[in-house]
Amino acid sequence: MSETNYIYLNRVDSPDDLKKLSVSELKSYCDELRHFIIEQLAANPGHLGSSLGVVELTAALHYVLNTPYDQLIWDVGHQAYAHKIITGRRDRFYTNRKLEGLSGFPKMSESPYDAFGGGHASVSISAALGMAKAATLKGEKREVVAVIGDGALTGGLAFEGLNNAGASNTDLLVILNDNHMSIDPNVGALKEYLLHISTSRHYNKVKTQIWNMLSGVPRLRRLLQKTGNALKQGVLQQSNLFESLNFRYFGPVDGHDVGMLVKVLRDLKEIPGPKLLHVLTVKGKGYKPAEDNQPLWHAPGRFNPETGELLTPADLSAPPRFQDVFGETILELARADKRIVGITPAMPSGCSLSIMMEHMPERCFDVGIAEGHAVTFSAGLAAQGMIPFCNIYSSFMQRAYDNVIHDVALQNLNVVFCLDRAGLVGEDGPTHHGAFDVAFFRPIPNLTIAAPMDEMELRNLMYTASLGRGPFVIRYPRGRGVTENWRCSLQELPVGKGRLLREGKGVAVLTLGPVGRFAAEAIERAAAEGGPSAAHIDLRYVKPLDEELLHRVGKEFSRVITVEDGVVKGGVGSAVLEFMEQNGYGCHVEMLGIPDEFVTHGTPAQLHRICGFDAEGIYRKLMKCD
């Protein structure tokens, strides 16, 4: 189906246009919308499976609600592509996740239909409750709806929101989009509970009967509203978690029956107070390859929409991804040391802990989308002599800051934090950039903070951390390393010791992590073109710093350039500047890194250039061209 063959899609540029369709036409519109998403993402990669799973739900919501006056909040936002297309962004959707194009997530500054920004999980219920309460205080009658996946519901913030909303008796609708998946299959007791609700024949038979009575007999509807949880538990002989929190629970319903969804949503508008609609969907719905392999097709890259063939298959001759080096190395370490265990908050394939899970499932723990719990769970393991490697994306580690301070660092426990996706991650944008970890971890006592320049250094830092050094942070980027021959023999890297990679005069360039490769290229170019012959130091550790090396720099160099893939304020450059000032050195320190702003989305190369710490930016700084 080409764009010219769309009968309904091209007629809808807003929810008002959508409302002009009949319900039967709405079904056809959903088919075209799904095809459009597949067609677009085949050429311009993004989050495919999640968006395909909510096509009918999204259309029904905008069909029934009066958006943007009625407010629709998408948890995480992976599933918001259909929402963006319906709300006037179809013609710009080809720019999705591209520099200066549409954000891959809901963004308040992008559209009035994006009622609240997304990107991190479990926030929708709390935000929706705040917005609903604000409407009440202002005397406004508007619907507020939060759409949250069963994966995001495992986050503690979601339960805090449910608890508060149930007690407040505020008009609010929470839609639980239940597909048994986040990126990987969901885990934990909540998953089993939802599965039981969705498959219990008795429960659903009686719920359907009650629902039909509600729809057809207003008196029974009012009676059920008054008696609420007690009557339903008595009839069903089964308690309901959500009704125990004072939510009226409805469902489960078929999330791909758009006609039923429209009817249900219209009925729910008439019921006051906090309500939860349980919707069953299939991630990747309508595209067989995505349904058959849901983790892979969460964000598959470019593909042939006709055949499902991935057009960017793994190049077996290319250097490995840093995450895969982590996965292979932790398995190697765990085979040598029975105390080593792996922990991840719902990202086993994303961080490649899945490699160890395949061989040692009993020593790997996926705790669901619960970063704070992942950290304190790791602390409990360490308190009993285990050596946990807790792998959390840098941006998501922000959510567990108190747990790191109070439960790990204060007690000086041997927890190894592996911060995947540190630095600018690219197309996912500011909600996912790992910009702040060095700055927010550097003030915490007892922490060691390190970053590898290449994949061999990552292996060696992991080995060093496994020797029991107290809390140990290793940050590394998304993407590939630099060499195919990365399986070096493991060796300890002395804590707090950097390395001099190149001698020089006048100017010293100090780097942390893979940006050292940009610096090496820039230094070579500057020297070859008659510029300064700069020294290059790979710090390896930002805490503790290599004071011996820094004293030498302070004594021998009048100019110092620091380079980091993190925020400049409070980061590596700040640490070096503090050292020079405290020790009375007069060298001029210039800092390159992420500026004091939220960096947009784009390719990593584009963002490094914009922030000025790619090879060209470092070269210009060396040559004083800026």
N, C-alpha and C positions, 0 to 999 in steps of 0.2 A: 504494500500500500504506500503510494507516494503522497506527498503533501496535497497534490491536486485532487486526490481521491477521497480526502477527508470530507465527509458530508456534514458532520456536526462540529468537529473540533475547531474549524476555522470560523465558526459562527459564535464562539464563546470567548470573549475577551474579559469577562468579569463574572462574578456570581449572579449579577442581575440577568446577564445573557443566559446563564445556566438555567435560571428559573423559568425561562420561556419554553424550555423543552418539556414534553410530557415525560412521565416516568418510564414509559417504554423507550422513548428516544434517549432518555438518560442512560439506559443500559447500553445502547449503541454508542453513545458518547464515551462511555467508560472503555469500551473496546478500542475505540480510536485513540483515546488518551494513553492507554497502556501501550499500544503499538508505537505511538509517538515517543514515549519515554524510551522504549527499547531502541528505536531508530536513532534517537539523539545520543544515548549513552554508548552505543556501539562505536561512534566516532569521537565522542567527547566524554571520556570516562568519568564515572561518579558512582554514587551509591544506588545500585540497580535493584537488588532484591527487596530492600525495605520499601522502596517507592512503589514497586509493582504490587506489593502486598496490601496497600491501602488505597488503591485507586477508587474502588466503590465507596469506601468509608469517607474519603475526602470529598468526592462528588456529593454524597448524601448530606454531609455536614454543610457544605456551602449552599446546597439546594434548600435546606430547611432553615439554617441560621440567616440572620441579617448582618453578615460580615461586611465591613469591619466594625460596625457598631457592636454587634455581638463579637465576643473576643475568643479566638481559637488559639490555643497554645500547644505546640508540638514538642514533646519531650525528645531530647537529643537533636532531632531535626533531620536524621538520615532519611526519613520517610516523607519529607515535605516537598518533593519535586512536583507531584500532582497539584498540591496546594499552590505552588508558585505559578504553574501553567494556567490554572483556572483564574488566578487573580491578576491577569494582565501582563504576565511576563513570558508568554509563549514565544513571541517573536524574538525575545532576547535570550531564550533558554540555551541557545548554542554557545553563549558566553559563560555558562555555568562553571564556576571554579577557576575561570581564567582571570589573569591580571586585568583589573578594571571592569570585570564582568560581574555577573550575579554571584552572590555567595552561595556556597553549597549548603548552607544552613539558614534557618529563619533569621532575619536581621531587621531590627526595628527601623533603622535608618534607610532601609531599602524599599519598604512598602508599608502603608498603613494596615495592610492585611496581616503583616507579621507582628502580632500583638506582643510577642516577647521573644528575645533572642534565644537560639539553641546552640547546641554543640556538646555540652556535658550532660550526662544522664541524670535522671531522677529529680529534676528541678521543677517540672511542670505543675505539680499539684500545689506546691507551696506558692509559686508565682500566681497561679490561677486563683487561689484562695485570697491572696492579697488584692488582686484585681477585683474579685467579686465583692470583697468587703468594702473596697473603695467605692464601688458602684452603689452599694447600700448607703454608705455615709453621704454620698452626693445626691441621693434620692433618684438614682437612675435605674430603670428597669431594662437590664440587658442580660443576655445569656453569656455565661463564661464556661468554656469547655476545655479541659485538659486531655490530650491524647497521650497515653503512656504505654510503652511496651511492657510485656511481662519480664523482659530482661532488666529494664530500668527500674521496675518495681522492686527489685532486690536491693536497691540502694536505700540506705537508712533515711535519707532526706525524704524519700517518697512516703515512708511510714510516718515520719514526723508530720508531714503535710496531711496525710489521711487522719491521723489522730486529732490534729487541731481542727481540721475541717468538720469532722464528725461532731466534735464538741461545740462548734460554733453555730451549727444549724443554718449556715449560709447557703443560699441557692448556688449550687455548683454541680456540674456534671463532669465526672471523670470517666473517660472511655479507656478501658483496658484492652489494648490491641494484643491479643494472645496468639503468638505463632510458635511458641516453644523455642525461640531463637533470640540471641542478640547478634553477635558476629558468629560465635560458635554456639552449639546447643546449650541451652540454659541448664543450670545445675541447682541443686538444693531442695529443701523441703517445700518452698513455695511453688516450685515447678510441679512437684508431685501433687500438691494441693489443687492447683489450677487444673491439672490433668484429670484429677478425680472429679472435680465439678463439671468439667466439660464432657466427661464420658459416662457419668452416672445416669443410667436409664431412669431410675426412680426419681431422682432429683429433677431431671430435665422434663420428665413427663408431667410431674406435678407443677413445676414452674411454668410450663407451657399452658396448662389448664388455668392456673392463676392469672397468667398474662392475658389469656383470652377473656377471662371474666373482667379483668381490669379494663380491657379495651371496649367491651360491650355493655357493661353495667356500671354506670358511674357510682351508684351507691356502694357496690362492692369495692370499687377503687378507693372511695373515701374511707370505707371500713378498714381496708388493708393499710391505708396510710396512717390511720389512727392507731391500729393495733401493732403494726410494724413487725419488728423482729420476733416478738413472742409468738404471734400467730403463725408466721412462716416456719419458725423452728418447730412448732407443734405439729403442723401439717406434714412437714418434710422429714421430721425425725432426724434432723441434721443441722448443726450449727453452721453459720457462714461467717467467715472472718470479717468481711466488709460490713455486714450488718451488725456484727459485734462492735464495730467502730462507729455505729449510728449512720451508716450509709444505707440507703435503699438500693438493694442489688437487683439488677435485671440481666437476664441472659442465662447461659450464653446464646448468642445469635450468630448467624452466618454472616461474616464480614464481607462476603462477595455477592450477597443478594441485595442489590442496591434498592429495590422496591421495598423489601422488608425494613432495611435500614431507614429509609425515609419515613415509613410509618412509625417505627419505634421512636425515632428522634422527635417526631411531631408530638407523640404522646408524652414523651418525657418532658417536653417544654411546659406541660400543664401541671407537673408535679413539683412542689416546692422542696427546698432543703437540699442536702447533699445526696447525690445519686451516683451510682457506678453502673455503667453498662459494659458487660463482658462480651467482647466481640472476638470471634475465632477467625483468624486469617491464615493464609499460606504465604510465607516469604517467597518472593519470586513468582507469585501467581501469574499464570498465563504465558509463561515462557519456560518450556520444559527443561532446558539446561539449568536454569536458575532454580527451579523447583527440585531438581534431582541432586544438586550439589550447592546447598544454600550457603555454607561458609565461603566457598570460592567465589560465588556470584554476588556476595555482599558488595564488593567493589572490584569487578573483574578486570578492569582496564579495557582497552579496545578489543572489539570482537566482531565477527561476521554475524549479523543478526539472522541471516537465513540458515546458517549451519551450526551456529553456536561455537565456532572455532575461535579460540583466543588468538589475537593477532600479535600479542606481545608475550609469547611463551618464554619460559625461563631459559636463559642462555647458559648452558652447562659449562661453557668455557670462560664465562665472565667471573670476576671476583665475587665472592659471596656477599649477601646482605649482612650488615652488622648483627641483625636479630638472629640470623641463622648461625653465625659464629657463636653467639651467646648460647643458642640451643644445643649445638654440638659440644661446646665446651662444658656446660653444666652437666651434661650426661657423662662426659669423660671424668670430671671431678667427682661426680656422685658415685661412679664405679670404683673410685679409689678411696672414697671416704663415706662411710655409711651414715654419718651425721648430716650430710648435705641433703636438703629438700628444696623443692621449688614451689613458689606461690605466685598466683596471678589473679587479678580481679577481672575475670571474664574475657581475657585476651590470650588464650593458649596458642592459637595459631598466629595471632598478630605479633606476639613477642617470641614465637618459636619454642616456648616451653613444651609445646606439643611433641617435640622430638624426644624429650625425656619421658613425657607421659606415655608414649608408645612402648617404651622399654621398662619403665619403673612407675606404673600408675599409682602404686601405693605410696610413693614418696613425692607426688605432685598434687597440688591442691588449687583447684579453681574455685574461688570463694564467691563468685558472682560479682556484679557491679557494686563493689563495696570496698573502696580503697582504704578507708580508715580501719575497717575490720581486717583487711589484708595485713596492714602494718602491725596492729596489736596482736593478731593471731601469730604473726612471725615472731613478735616479741615473746609470746608465751612459749613457742617452740625453742627459741634461743635460751630462755630462762631454764630450760630443762636439758641444755647441753647440745641441742641440735644447731646446725649452721644453715639457717634459711636464706635462700636467695629470693628476695621479693622483687618481682619484675613489674614495674608500673610505668606507663608512659609519663614522661616528664610533666606534661600539662595536667594529667590526672593526679599526680602526686600532690599537687596543691591542695587537694581535697582531704589529705591525711596529715596535714602539717602538725596539728596538735598531737596526734598519735606518735609521730616521729620524735617530737620533743619530749613528751611526758613518758611514753611507754618504752622507748628505745634509748634515746640519747641520755636521758637523766639516769637511767639504770645501766648505761654503758654495756648494752647487750650486743652480742655478735650477730647482727643482722646485716646482710649485704643487700643494699638497694641498687638494683640495676635499672637505670632510667633510660628506657628506650625513647626514641623520637625526641631527643634533646636538641634544642636549637630550632631553626626555622624548618618546618616540615613541608611547606609547599601549599598545595591546593586546598587543604582543609582550613587554612587560614588562622586567624587570631585565637579562636577557641582551642586550637590544637597545637599551636607553636609552643615548644618547650623553652620558653624564653627566661623564666625566672628562677630556675632551680638553684643555680650557683648563688644568686643573690639572697634567696630566702634560706638556704641551708648554711651559708658561710658563718652567720652569727651563732650557730648552735654549738655549744661545747661538746667535746668528745667525738664529733664527726670527722671522718676522713673523706675528702672529696677529690676525685680523680677523673680524668678523661683520657681515653686512648687516642693517639693520632692515627692509628691504623688497626686492622683486625688482629694482628699479632699482639699488639699492646693490650687489646681488650682481653685476649686469652690470659696474658700474664697478670693483668690487674685482677681478673677473676680468681686466678690461682693465689695471688697475694692476699686478697680479701678472705679466701677460704682458710687461711692459716690462723684466723682468730685475732683480728685487729680491732675489735670493738665495732661500733657502727661504721659502715663503709659504703660510700656512695660512688657509683661508677656511672657516668653519663655518656651516652653515645648516640649518634644521629640515626635518622631514617636513611635508608639507601645502602649502596654498596661500598665495599672497601676498595683497595687499590691493587691487590695481588691475588693470584690464584693459589700460590703456595703459602697458605696462611696457617697450616697445621704445624706451627713451630713447637718445639719442646717447651714445656712450661717452666718458667723461672720466676723467682720472686723479684719484684721491683721495689727497692727500698722506699719505704713510706717517706714522703716529703723530699724526694730527690728528683730533680729534673735532668735534662741532658742538653749539652751544647752540641747543636747540629752543624753549626758553621761559625768559624771565627770571623771577626770583622772589626771595623774601626768606626768610631764616631756615633754610629746608630746601632742599637740592639732591638731586635724584634722578638717579643715574648708572646708565645701562643699557647693555647690550651685546646687540645683535641684536634679533630680532623682539619680545622681551618689552618693548621700548620702547613698543610699541603699547598693551600693558596699562597701562604707567606713564602714558602720555599720557591715557588714559581716566580713570585714578584721580586724576590731578592736576587735571583739569578738574572732576571731581565734588567733590573736596575743597574746591577754591576756591569752587565754586558753593554749597556747603553751610556756608560760614563757617569752613572749616578753613584751613590754611596755604596761601599762594600760593607753591607750590614751583617752583623752577627745574628744568628738565629738560635733561640733557646726554646725548647719544648718543655714547658713547666711540668707536665704530667699531673701534678698535684696543685690544686689551688688552696687546699687546707690539709696539712700544713704546707706552707710555701718552702721552697728550697732557699733558705736564707744565705747559705754559702754562695750560691750562684748570684743571688740578688745583691749581696754585698759587692761582689766583683763587678756587676753591672753598674751599680751606683758609683763605684770608684773609677771605672774605665770609660764610661760612655756619658756624653752630654745630652743625648737624645734617646728616648725609649718609646717604642710603639708597641702597645699591647693589642692583641687580636683575639676575639672570642665570639662564639656563636651563642650569645646570651646577652641579657641587658647590661649596658655599660654601668648604669647606676647600681652600685653595690656588688658588681661582679669582679672578674679577674683584674681588670684595669684598676678598679678601686682598691683592691687588695695590694697591688704593686705600688700605687700612689701612696697609700697609707704607710707601707714599709719605707719608701724613700723619704717621706716626710719625718717619720719617727726616728730615722737614723741620720737625719741631717744631710742627705744627699741633694745636690742642686740640679740634678738632671731633669730635663723637661719631659714629662710623660704625656703622650698622646694616645687616646683610647679609641679603638675601633670595635664596634659590636652593634647590638640592637639598640636603637635610640629610645628615648623616653616617650614612646607612643606604641599603640597597638598596630602591628604590621599587618597589612592586607594579605589576601591570598594571591597566589601565582606560583610559577615553578620555583623550586629552590634557587636555581641560578638567577632568575629575575629578582628574587627577594634579596639574595646576597649582594647583587649589584646595587639595588636600591638603598640598602643599608651601608654600602661602601666598604664591605670587608671581603669581597671577592678578590681574585688575583689582581685585577685591574685597579680596584680601589686601594689595595695595599701598595701597589706600584706607584700610584699617584701620590699617596701619602709619603712614600720614601723620596720621591722626586720633588715633593712640595708643590704638586700641581693643583692641590685642592684649595 
